[in-house]
Amino acid sequence: HLEEDVRNLDKSFKDGDKKPEAQPIPPPPSPVVVPPNLEVPEDKPIEKPSATEKQLNTNNRCTWRNSSPVNTTFEIRQLYETLPFDDIKGGAWTQGFDIRYETSQWTSNNKLKIILMPHSHCDPGWI
């Protein structure tokens, strides 16, 4: 069977050189328009999809919700105003890290490795 497997493998490589037939790209789903006067019900619990809904969603796409599944318990702007962002001398924003090492630890054969990590910004809104 080994000889037959090698022949089949060789054939599959040769077939791999052929360009595959172009598959048509399905059109994107139609946009769902939500009326601007739609009221969001309060205190509506999150509902798991029923077996029927799961069967209907055979295209493996997220289903559109007409209402919010959760009730917001806080407003981020109010939270932002209550958090202290003091920049005291020697505070977390200015002091950095307390790094200590023996100067004899690093030699021309054992060099200090520095790893730079990209950092875009500090955004208190990401709390």
Helices and strands as residue ranges (DSSP letters): H 2-16, H 51-56, H 76-82, H 92-95, G 103-105, G 124-126
